[in-house]
Amino acid sequence: WIDNAALLTNEITPTGSELAPVLPLTAQAVAEGALSIDHVAAIAAIMKTVPAEHETTVVGYARDFEPVTVRKLGNTLAYSLYQNDPEPRDPEPAPPTNQHLMQWKNGRLEIRAKLDKVTGAKYEALLDPLAKPRPDTGQGPDERSRSEREGDALADLVDLMLRADQLP
């Protein structure tokens, strides 16, 4: 009620200027006693979706119909005004970027990465040869799981890169 009343009353600015109501035609109809508070709520909801020049039409609906019907007519009006507008589109997805997250937990470094197709393929090409099961570990066949082999392969890759002359 307070929000609707604010739409119907004049406002005085700090400088003393008087501003007209947001819904002047509705305020006039309320002052005449032609509209109920439910009508005002319906008009306020409709006027959020249609341009201000259509207040006359919406107030006309409110003078002739119940608030429920006013809302339906207002929705029809809004549809008729915007039916030829282009359909809203989903925003274009952001281009994928490579992401890398490192976090120390309980004395161990946790690494997570999201890589694009090309970079992911290069990463796999570097790790795969190093992650193959070793035929003989000196204590029998390689019992490590795939994730353990890939973790060891990453450690081997780090060691290889640290020995590269091209790195700073």
N, C-alpha and C positions, 0 to 999 in steps of 0.2 A: 504494500500500500504506500509506504514511504517513497519507494523508488518511482511508483506511478505518479504520486503527488508531485514529485520533483519535476516530472515531465510537463506538468500542467500549470506550474506557477512561475511568476516572474522571478528573476534572480537579480540581486543587487551585488555588483562587483565591489571589491575593496576601494575602488576610486569613486564609488557612488553612482556609477552608471547602472541603468536598468536594462536587463536583457529580457527579451520576449521568451515565452515558454517554448520548450522544444517542440511540443505538439499544440500549436495555438488553436487550430480548428477543433481539436478534441477538447481543449480547455473551454472553449466557447460553448460547445455542446453540453459539457458537464455543468457549466454555470447555468444553462437553461434548464437543467434537470432532465435532459433527454437520455443520458447514459448512466449506467450503473458502474460500480467499481470493477465488475467482471468485464464489462465492455471496454473499459480503459485498459485493463490488462491485456485483452485480446488485441486492441489497437496497437498498444506498445510493442507486443510481440511481432505483429505484422510489419510495423514501421521499421523494425530492425532489418527487414529483408527487402523492402521496396524504397525507391527514392521519395523524398519529402513531398514532391509535387503530387503524389497519389494519396495524400492524407484526406483530401476531400472525398475521394471515392470510398476509402475505408471508413470514414466517419458516416458516410451515407449508408454503407452496409450496416453499421452499428445502430443507426437510427431505426432501421427496418427489421433487423433480425436479432436472434439470441446470440450470445457470445460464442457458442460452439459453431454456429453457422457462419459467424463473422470470421472466425479462424479459418474455416474451410474456404470461404470466398477469398480471404487474403492469400492463402496458399495458392489458389487458382490464379489470382492476380499476379503473384510473384512468378509463377510458372510461365504465364503468358508473356511477362516482360522479358524473361531470360531464356525462353525455350530455343531461341536461335543462336545463343552464345555457344562457343565451342565447349566441348566436354572437358571437364577438368582432367588433367593427366597426372599420372604419378611422376614425381620428380625423377630426373635422370639419375641413375645410381652413380655414385662417385667412382671414378676409375680405381681399380684395385691398386693398392700400394703395398710394397713389401713392409712387413712389420716384424720386429724382433723384440722380445721381452726377456730380460734376465732378472732373476731375483734370488737372493741368498736365503735359504731356509735350512735351519738345523745344520749349518756347516757345509751345505751342498748348494751348488748353483743350479737353479731350475731355469731351463731355457724353453721358450715357446716362440714359434715363428709362423707367420703367414706369408707365403711367397707366391708371386705370380707364376704362370705356367712355365715360362722360359727359365726363370731363376730356380724354380722348384725342380725342373728337369736337370739343370746343371748340378744342383745340390745332390740329387739322387745319383747322378753319374759319378760324382766324387766319392760318395759314401759306399755305393754298392760293391765295388771291388774290394774295399777294405772290410766290409761286413759279411763276406762269405764265410760259411763255417770252415774252420781249419780242419784238414783231414786228420791230422794227428797232433795233439797238443803235448805229447810227451807222457800224458797220463790217460791216453785213450781218445775216443772220439770227442769232438767239441760238443759239450752239453749246454752251452749258453743259449738262452732264448734269442729270438730275432731282435727284440728291443735291447737286450744286453750286448749283442754283437754290434748293433748300430751305434750304441753308446760308446763302445770301445773303438769303433771306426771313427767316430767324431773326435775322440781323444787322439787317435793316430793322425787324423787330418790336421788337428791343431798343432801337433808336434812337427808334422811335415811343413806346415806353413811358417812356423817359427824359424825353421832352418832355411827358408827361401830368402835369397839375396835381395829380392825386389821389394820386400816389405820394409816399412820404416821401423 
